[in-house]
């Protein structure tokens, strides 16, 4: 396997792992979790979303690619927003 050593080093620092194997294993776990999380959010949205338990009216949704109250464009990758 050919891995970018700089990316591996960054991932190791972020994850706090001791070995390359542990780093790759945890990174793969995170990818799987991200997929499961995105799928759950899609199911929640399809079911009508969340009800505000405090009785407030929902604010209008921000335009796609925008964050409410922020004029910066949010880049989207693989179905999730990144700032």
TATA-V982973 format. One record per residue. N is the residue number from 1. RES is the residue in three letters. OMEGA is omega as a letter, one per 20 degrees, with the letter a starting at -180 (NA if undefined). NEAR is the number of other ideal C-beta (glycine too) atoms within 10 Angstrom. Layout:
n=[N;N]
res=[RES;RES]
omega=[OMEGA;OMEGA]
near=[NEAR;NEAR]
This chain:
n=[1;2;3;4;5;6;7;8;9;10;11;12;13;14;15;16;17;18;19;20;21;22;23;24;25;26;27;28;29;30;31;32;33;34;35;36;37;38;39;40;41;42;43;44;45;46;47;48;49;50;51;52;53;54;55;56;57;58;59;60;61;62;63;64;65;66;67;68;69;70;71;72;73;74;75;76;77;78;79;80;81;82;83]
res=[UNK;UNK;UNK;UNK;UNK;UNK;UNK;UNK;UNK;UNK;UNK;UNK;UNK;UNK;UNK;UNK;UNK;UNK;UNK;UNK;UNK;UNK;UNK;UNK;UNK;UNK;UNK;UNK;UNK;UNK;UNK;UNK;UNK;UNK;UNK;UNK;UNK;UNK;UNK;UNK;UNK;UNK;UNK;UNK;UNK;UNK;UNK;UNK;UNK;UNK;UNK;UNK;UNK;UNK;UNK;UNK;UNK;UNK;UNK;UNK;UNK;UNK;UNK;UNK;UNK;UNK;UNK;UNK;UNK;UNK;UNK;UNK;UNK;UNK;UNK;UNK;UNK;UNK;UNK;UNK;UNK;UNK;UNK]
omega=[r;a;r;a;r;r;r;r;r;r;r;r;a;a;a;a;a;a;r;a;r;r;a;r;r;r;r;r;r;r;r;r;r;r;r;a;r;r;r;r;r;r;r;r;a;a;r;r;a;r;r;a;a;r;r;r;r;r;r;a;r;r;r;r;a;r;a;r;a;a;r;r;r;r;r;r;r;r;r;a;r;r;NA]
near=[4;4;11;9;9;8;11;15;12;12;18;18;10;12;16;9;17;9;9;15;9;13;22;17;13;16;17;10;11;13;11;10;10;13;13;10;11;13;11;10;13;11;9;11;10;8;8;7;11;9;8;10;6;5;6;7;6;9;9;7;9;13;9;8;11;14;13;9;7;10;6;9;11;14;10;11;7;9;11;13;13;8;8]
